[in-house]
């Protein structure tokens, strides 16, 4: 049976950290080049819509949970041993 033990505090903490780093990067460091790349120069300096906050937060949560599940499964996987002849 497949069991998954997840440290939910770590998932929450890493999701919030990802959100803060993303906001600092895209709203503080490179807002104009990012807006030019998206061809959305009309949005520079304006307050972002809620979808632009909730969307990355939800995606970050999903990615963090997927990485946590993958690492947890890899830790339980039996390691191959090299048999000497």
KEKOL-528139 format. One record per residue (C-alpha): residue number from 1; residue in three letters; x, y, z. Coordinates in steps of 0.02 Angstrom, whole numbers, plus 50000, padded with zeros to 5 digits. Example, Ala and Ser with C-alpha at 12.3 -4.5 7.8 and 13.67 -1.06 7.14 Angstrom:
2
@pos=1; code=ALA; c1=50615; c2=49775; c3=50390 $
@pos=2; code=SER; c1=50684; c2=49947; c3=50357 $
This chain:
85
@pos=1; code=UNK; c1=50000; c2=50000; c3=50000 $
@pos=2; code=UNK; c1=50061; c2=50174; c3=49960 $
@pos=3; code=UNK; c1=50076; c2=50289; c3=50110 $
@pos=4; code=UNK; c1=50134; c2=50467; c3=50106 $
@pos=5; code=UNK; c1=50204; c2=50557; c3=50256 $
@pos=6; code=UNK; c1=50212; c2=50742; c3=50224 $
@pos=7; code=UNK; c1=50276; c2=50878; c3=50337 $
@pos=8; code=UNK; c1=50133; c2=51000; c3=50305 $
@pos=9; code=UNK; c1=50220; c2=51141; c3=50398 $
@pos=10; code=UNK; c1=50368; c2=51126; c3=50279 $
@pos=11; code=UNK; c1=50251; c2=51124; c3=50128 $
@pos=12; code=UNK; c1=50163; c2=51281; c3=50190 $
@pos=13; code=UNK; c1=50326; c2=51368; c3=50233 $
@pos=14; code=UNK; c1=50405; c2=51331; c3=50064 $
@pos=15; code=UNK; c1=50247; c2=51385; c3=49972 $
@pos=16; code=UNK; c1=50245; c2=51552; c3=50063 $
@pos=17; code=UNK; c1=50433; c2=51573; c3=50032 $
@pos=18; code=UNK; c1=50407; c2=51539; c3=49847 $
@pos=19; code=UNK; c1=50267; c2=51667; c3=49841 $
@pos=20; code=UNK; c1=50373; c2=51800; c3=49928 $
@pos=21; code=UNK; c1=50524; c2=51769; c3=49818 $
@pos=22; code=UNK; c1=50418; c2=51772; c3=49660 $
@pos=23; code=UNK; c1=50332; c2=51934; c3=49710 $
@pos=24; code=UNK; c1=50498; c2=52015; c3=49754 $
@pos=25; code=UNK; c1=50574; c2=51962; c3=49589 $
@pos=26; code=UNK; c1=50434; c2=52001; c3=49468 $
@pos=27; code=UNK; c1=50366; c2=52156; c3=49556 $
@pos=28; code=UNK; c1=50528; c2=52229; c3=49625 $
@pos=29; code=UNK; c1=50679; c2=52176; c3=49523 $
@pos=30; code=UNK; c1=50617; c2=52153; c3=49344 $
@pos=31; code=UNK; c1=50440; c2=52224; c3=49328 $
@pos=32; code=UNK; c1=50468; c2=52322; c3=49166 $
@pos=33; code=UNK; c1=50564; c2=52188; c3=49068 $
@pos=34; code=UNK; c1=50439; c2=52057; c3=49127 $
@pos=35; code=UNK; c1=50292; c2=52164; c3=49071 $
@pos=36; code=UNK; c1=50377; c2=52194; c3=48903 $
@pos=37; code=UNK; c1=50405; c2=52007; c3=48880 $
@pos=38; code=UNK; c1=50220; c2=51976; c3=48913 $
@pos=39; code=UNK; c1=50171; c2=52127; c3=48807 $
@pos=40; code=UNK; c1=50074; c2=52194; c3=48957 $
@pos=41; code=UNK; c1=50158; c2=52363; c3=48984 $
@pos=42; code=UNK; c1=49990; c2=52437; c3=49035 $
@pos=43; code=UNK; c1=50000; c2=52340; c3=49200 $
@pos=44; code=UNK; c1=50167; c2=52410; c3=49263 $
@pos=45; code=UNK; c1=50143; c2=52500; c3=49428 $
@pos=46; code=UNK; c1=49963; c2=52445; c3=49453 $
@pos=47; code=UNK; c1=49900; c2=52335; c3=49593 $
@pos=48; code=UNK; c1=49890; c2=52155; c3=49529 $
@pos=49; code=UNK; c1=49723; c2=52068; c3=49508 $
@pos=50; code=UNK; c1=49684; c2=51930; c3=49636 $
@pos=51; code=UNK; c1=49711; c2=51794; c3=49504 $
@pos=52; code=UNK; c1=49892; c2=51850; c3=49484 $
@pos=53; code=UNK; c1=49916; c2=51819; c3=49670 $
@pos=54; code=UNK; c1=49810; c2=51663; c3=49696 $
@pos=55; code=UNK; c1=49866; c2=51576; c3=49535 $
@pos=56; code=UNK; c1=50052; c2=51571; c3=49573 $
@pos=57; code=UNK; c1=50015; c2=51529; c3=49755 $
@pos=58; code=UNK; c1=49911; c2=51378; c3=49704 $
@pos=59; code=UNK; c1=50039; c2=51323; c3=49574 $
@pos=60; code=UNK; c1=50178; c2=51341; c3=49702 $
@pos=61; code=UNK; c1=50081; c2=51234; c3=49825 $
@pos=62; code=UNK; c1=50053; c2=51098; c3=49694 $
@pos=63; code=UNK; c1=50237; c2=51098; c3=49642 $
@pos=64; code=UNK; c1=50295; c2=51093; c3=49822 $
@pos=65; code=UNK; c1=50179; c2=50947; c3=49861 $
@pos=66; code=UNK; c1=50236; c2=50854; c3=49705 $
@pos=67; code=UNK; c1=50419; c2=50877; c3=49750 $
@pos=68; code=UNK; c1=50385; c2=50823; c3=49929 $
@pos=69; code=UNK; c1=50292; c2=50667; c3=49871 $
@pos=70; code=UNK; c1=50430; c2=50624; c3=49747 $
@pos=71; code=UNK; c1=50566; c2=50640; c3=49877 $
@pos=72; code=UNK; c1=50465; c2=50541; c3=50003 $
@pos=73; code=UNK; c1=50437; c2=50400; c3=49877 $
@pos=74; code=UNK; c1=50621; c2=50402; c3=49826 $
@pos=75; code=UNK; c1=50674; c2=50385; c3=50008 $
@pos=76; code=UNK; c1=50568; c2=50227; c3=50027 $
@pos=77; code=UNK; c1=50629; c2=50148; c3=49864 $
@pos=78; code=UNK; c1=50747; c2=50002; c3=49895 $
@pos=79; code=UNK; c1=50923; c2=50033; c3=49835 $
@pos=80; code=UNK; c1=51004; c2=49914; c3=49713 $
@pos=81; code=UNK; c1=51153; c2=49823; c3=49783 $
@pos=82; code=UNK; c1=51304; c2=49774; c3=49682 $
@pos=83; code=UNK; c1=51337; c2=49589; c3=49703 $
@pos=84; code=UNK; c1=51517; c2=49539; c3=49695 $
@pos=85; code=UNK; c1=51557; c2=49382; c3=49595 $
